[in-house]
Amino acid sequence: MSLLKSLKLSAAKPQNQPASPQERNREKLRGYLAEQRALAEATVAGKPYAGVRTVTKTDEAGNRSRVEVPRTVRKGWFIGEGGKVFFQLRYGGQPLELAKGMTSVEADDLAAIGPIIDTLDQAVLAGEFDAAVAAAAQARAATMKTAKSKKAG
């Protein structure tokens, strides 16, 4: 006990700071962009890409374990007229407006999407999409609320 008396004891506990809604949305967008970058790089290299997610599985004995399972990642780009590639930043399944009436970024080919994604990632970190994401989240919430009320009624 005399050794413990030489220490300055405290009853302090760590506190988790909850992330603000803007920070959570930014992290979601950054995760989406990272997946799209990996998918584009794999597509250019001619390799398959499958994202992973962590799920909890229970075996026959009742033991629960967390395992990673593959999941499908939708590509965030499409090929338009003239063979140009267009990339869309999506949130909640809907493309975000990058400017008034503009929802996509044009690139010459798929290999040029990497720098575009990097620029969009920096814009996300700077908070340039916070208003667009908030509007998309509200629209999605309204859609879900309508669907829920139709199902209940």
C-alpha positions in Angstrom: 0.0 0.0 0.0 2.8 2.4 0.6 3.8 2.3 -3.0 0.3 3.3 -4.1 0.4 6.2 -1.6 3.3 7.7 -3.6 1.1 7.9 -6.7 -1.4 10.6 -7.4 -4.7 8.6 -7.8 -7.7 9.9 -9.6 -11.3 8.7 -10.4 -11.2 10.2 -13.9 -12.6 8.1 -16.7 -12.1 8.6 -20.5 -14.8 10.4 -22.2 -15.8 9.7 -25.8 -16.5 12.9 -27.7 -19.4 12.2 -30.0 -18.8 13.2 -33.5 -20.9 16.0 -34.9 -23.3 15.2 -37.7 -21.0 17.0 -40.2 -18.0 15.0 -39.1 -19.9 11.7 -39.4 -21.1 12.7 -42.9 -17.6 13.7 -44.0 -16.3 10.4 -42.8 -19.0 8.5 -44.8 -18.1 10.5 -47.9 -14.4 9.9 -47.5 -15.0 6.2 -47.1 -17.1 6.2 -50.2 -14.3 8.1 -52.1 -11.7 5.7 -50.8 -13.7 2.7 -52.1 -14.3 4.4 -55.4 -10.5 5.1 -55.8 -9.7 1.4 -55.0 -12.4 0.2 -57.5 -11.2 2.6 -60.2 -7.5 1.5 -59.7 -8.5 -2.2 -59.8 -10.6 -1.7 -62.9 -7.8 0.1 -64.7 -5.4 -2.7 -63.7 -7.9 -5.3 -65.0 -8.3 -6.9 -61.5 -11.5 -7.6 -59.7 -12.4 -5.6 -56.6 -14.7 -6.6 -53.8 -15.2 -4.4 -50.8 -15.5 -6.1 -47.4 -17.7 -5.5 -44.4 -17.5 -7.0 -40.9 -20.4 -9.2 -39.7 -20.9 -11.3 -36.6 -21.5 -14.9 -37.3 -22.6 -17.6 -34.8 -21.3 -21.2 -35.2 -23.0 -24.4 -34.2 -21.6 -24.2 -30.7 -23.1 -20.8 -30.2 -19.8 -18.9 -30.3 -20.0 -15.5 -31.9 -17.1 -14.2 -34.0 -16.6 -11.2 -36.3 -15.6 -12.0 -39.8 -15.1 -10.0 -43.0 -17.3 -10.9 -45.9 -17.1 -9.5 -49.5 -19.7 -7.1 -50.6 -20.5 -5.5 -54.0 -19.3 -2.0 -54.5 -21.2 0.0 -57.2 -19.1 2.1 -59.5 -19.5 5.8 -59.1 -18.8 6.6 -62.7 -20.4 6.1 -66.1 -19.3 6.5 -69.7 -21.2 9.3 -71.6 -21.2 10.5 -75.1 -17.9 10.6 -76.9 -16.3 8.0 -74.5 -15.9 10.6 -71.7 -16.0 9.3 -68.2 -18.2 11.1 -65.6 -17.8 10.6 -61.9 -20.7 11.3 -59.4 -20.3 11.8 -55.7 -23.2 10.0 -54.2 -24.7 10.1 -50.7 -27.7 8.0 -49.7 -27.9 6.6 -53.2 -28.4 10.0 -54.7 -25.8 12.1 -56.6 -24.8 15.3 -54.8 -25.0 18.6 -56.6 -21.4 19.8 -57.0 -22.7 23.1 -58.4 -26.2 24.4 -59.4 -27.6 21.7 -61.7 -24.2 19.9 -62.0 -23.9 16.4 -60.4 -20.9 14.9 -62.2 -17.2 15.6 -63.0 -15.9 14.9 -66.5 -12.7 13.0 -67.1 -11.0 11.9 -70.3 -10.7 8.3 -69.3 -11.0 6.0 -66.2 -7.3 6.4 -65.3 -7.9 10.2 -64.8 -10.5 9.6 -62.1 -7.9 9.2 -59.4 -6.8 12.9 -59.2 -10.5 13.9 -59.4 -11.3 11.7 -56.4 -8.3 13.2 -54.5 -9.6 16.7 -55.2 -13.1 15.8 -54.1 -11.6 14.2 -50.9 -9.9 17.5 -50.1 -13.2 19.4 -50.7 -15.0 17.0 -48.3 -12.4 17.7 -45.6 -12.8 21.4 -46.2 -16.5 21.1 -45.6 -17.6 22.2 -49.1 -20.3 19.5 -49.3 -21.8 19.9 -45.8 -24.9 21.8 -47.1 -25.4 19.4 -50.0 -25.1 16.4 -47.7 -27.4 17.9 -45.1 -30.0 18.4 -47.9 -29.6 14.9 -49.2 -29.9 13.4 -45.7 -33.1 15.4 -45.1 -34.5 14.2 -48.4 -33.6 10.6 -47.6 -35.2 10.9 -44.1 -38.4 12.2 -45.7 -38.4 9.4 -48.2 -37.9 6.8 -45.4 -40.6 8.4 -43.3 -43.1 8.3 -46.2 -42.2 4.7 -46.9 -42.6 3.8 -43.2 -46.0 5.5 -43.0 -47.2 3.7 -46.2 -46.1 0.4 -44.7 -47.8 1.0 -41.4 -51.0 2.3 -42.9 
